[in-house]
Amino acid sequence: FNFYKYIANAIDEPLDTYHFRADAPLDIKALFFIPSFHSEKFGSSRMEPAVNLYCRKVLIEAKSPDILPDWLRFVKGVVDSEDLPLAISREKVQDSALIGKLRTALTRKFISHLAKMSKTDKDTYINEFYKEFSFFLKEGVCQDFEFQKQLSKLLYFESNKDSEQKIISLDEYVANMKPEQ
């Protein structure tokens, strides 16, 4: 976790860590951290992206705004890809088709990680992650039309069916509906 504290300039321990390697459509090695809290809720300014882009273990762009969508700005980490040209920082990064493919692949992988987390460790997902970062997911549903459907399955809502104030997913709500409703 010292690596997390170093790259994120953080004092907390990460809530979750996600490491993956993919060969298609690009050769990608990524290490993402979900912090235990974010600073936007305290009224400070909008968070800057915090994922560094490497090519063959050479830093291409620190805190790159182009490799993850804006709604994932809470994610900290590093991405290394063998397929990017080393001179990509001299070009305009967002004009590169490779960066578009990289962004799509990383976003898809991270959303699938969140979906897996919501199924396998539901208590941590709802009580820790969702409580802290639901704002970002809702922002993603509104802004990121490519992943809107997958993101909407990660949202939870309050229900007054039980006397407890608990939140449930839309799928759970539909399953609990009366047949004539």
C-alpha positions in Angstrom: 0.0 0.0 0.0 3.0 2.3 0.1 2.8 2.4 -3.7 -0.8 3.6 -3.5 0.2 6.3 -1.0 3.1 7.4 -3.2 1.2 7.7 -6.5 -2.0 9.0 -5.0 -0.3 11.3 -2.5 -2.7 9.9 0.0 -2.8 9.2 3.7 -5.5 6.6 3.7 -5.5 2.9 2.8 -7.3 2.1 -0.5 -10.8 0.7 -0.2 -10.2 -1.6 -3.1 -7.4 -2.6 -5.5 -7.9 -3.8 -9.1 -5.0 -5.2 -11.1 -5.5 -6.7 -14.6 -3.6 -7.4 -17.8 -5.2 -7.6 -21.2 -3.7 -8.5 -24.6 -6.6 -7.5 -26.8 -7.4 -5.0 -28.3 -4.2 -3.5 -26.8 -1.5 -4.9 -24.5 -2.4 -3.3 -21.2 -1.2 -3.7 -17.7 -3.2 -1.6 -15.2 -3.2 -1.2 -11.4 -6.2 0.9 -10.1 -6.9 1.9 -6.5 -10.2 3.1 -5.1 -9.5 5.4 -2.3 -11.4 5.2 1.0 -12.7 8.8 0.5 -12.8 11.6 -2.0 -12.2 15.3 -1.4 -15.0 16.8 -3.6 -17.5 16.1 -0.8 -15.7 18.5 1.5 -16.4 21.4 -0.9 -12.9 21.5 -2.3 -12.4 21.9 -6.0 -13.1 19.3 -8.7 -10.7 16.4 -8.4 -8.1 16.0 -11.1 -7.5 12.7 -12.9 -5.0 10.6 -11.0 -4.0 7.8 -13.4 -0.5 7.9 -14.9 0.1 6.6 -18.4 3.2 4.6 -19.2 4.6 3.1 -22.3 7.1 0.3 -21.9 7.6 1.5 -18.3 8.4 5.1 -19.4 6.1 7.8 -18.1 4.3 9.3 -21.0 1.8 11.5 -19.2 1.3 12.1 -15.5 -2.4 12.3 -14.3 -3.6 11.9 -17.8 -7.2 13.2 -18.4 -7.6 11.1 -21.5 -7.3 7.5 -20.5 -10.4 7.3 -18.2 -13.7 9.2 -18.5 -14.2 12.2 -16.3 -16.7 10.5 -14.0 -13.8 8.0 -13.0 -11.7 10.9 -11.7 -11.7 9.4 -8.2 -9.6 6.3 -9.4 -5.9 6.4 -8.7 -3.4 4.2 -10.4 -1.1 3.5 -13.3 -1.6 2.1 -16.8 1.3 0.7 -18.9 0.8 -0.2 -22.6 3.3 -1.7 -25.0 1.3 -0.6 -28.0 1.5 3.2 -27.6 4.2 5.1 -29.4 6.7 6.7 -27.1 6.3 10.1 -28.7 2.6 10.2 -28.1 2.8 13.0 -25.6 4.2 15.3 -28.3 1.1 14.6 -30.4 -2.2 15.6 -29.0 -3.1 12.5 -26.9 -6.9 12.7 -27.4 -6.5 12.6 -31.2 -5.0 9.2 -31.1 -7.2 6.2 -32.0 -5.1 4.1 -29.7 -6.0 6.2 -26.7 -9.7 5.8 -27.6 -9.3 2.1 -27.6 -7.4 2.2 -24.4 -10.0 4.4 -22.7 -12.8 2.0 -23.8 -11.0 -1.1 -22.6 -10.1 0.4 -19.3 -13.5 1.7 -18.6 -15.2 -1.6 -19.5 -12.8 -3.5 -17.3 -13.3 -1.2 -14.3 -17.1 -1.2 -14.7 -17.1 -5.1 -14.8 -14.9 -5.0 -11.6 -17.5 -2.8 -9.9 -20.3 -5.1 -11.0 -18.4 -8.1 -9.6 -17.8 -6.3 -6.4 -21.5 -5.4 -6.1 -22.4 -9.1 -6.4 -19.6 -10.8 -4.4 -19.1 -8.3 -1.6 -22.4 -6.4 -1.5 -22.0 -5.1 2.0 -18.6 -3.4 1.2 -20.0 -2.2 -2.1 -23.1 -0.5 -0.6 -21.8 0.6 2.8 -18.4 1.8 1.8 -18.0 2.3 -2.0 -21.5 3.3 -2.9 -22.0 5.5 0.1 -18.8 7.4 -0.9 -18.8 7.3 -4.7 -22.4 7.1 -5.8 -22.3 10.7 -7.1 -19.6 9.7 -9.6 -21.6 6.7 -10.9 -24.7 8.9 -11.3 -22.6 11.4 -13.2 -21.4 8.6 -15.4 -25.0 7.5 -16.2 -25.8 11.1 -17.3 -22.6 11.8 -19.3 -21.3 8.5 -20.6 -23.8 7.2 -23.1 -21.5 4.3 -24.2 -21.6 2.7 -20.8 -24.9 4.1 -19.5 -26.6 0.7 -19.4 -23.8 -1.1 -17.5 -23.5 1.8 -15.0 -27.3 2.0 -14.4 -27.1 -1.6 -13.0 -24.6 -0.4 -10.4 -27.0 2.2 -8.9 -29.0 1.7 -5.7 -32.1 3.5 -4.5 -34.0 3.9 -1.2 -37.1 1.9 -0.9 -39.9 2.3 1.6 -41.1 -1.3 1.3 -39.4 -2.3 4.6 -39.3 -0.3 7.8 -35.5 -0.3 7.6 -33.9 2.5 5.6 -32.0 0.3 3.2 -31.1 0.8 -0.4 -31.8 -1.7 -3.2 -31.0 -2.0 -6.9 -33.5 -1.4 -9.5 -33.5 -5.1 -10.4 -34.3 -6.0 -6.8 -37.1 -3.4 -6.7 -38.7 -4.9 -9.9 -38.4 -8.4 -8.4 -40.2 -7.2 -5.3 -43.1 -5.6 -7.1 -46.6 -7.0 -6.8 -47.8 -8.7 -10.0 -50.5 -6.1 -10.7 -48.2 -3.1 -10.1 
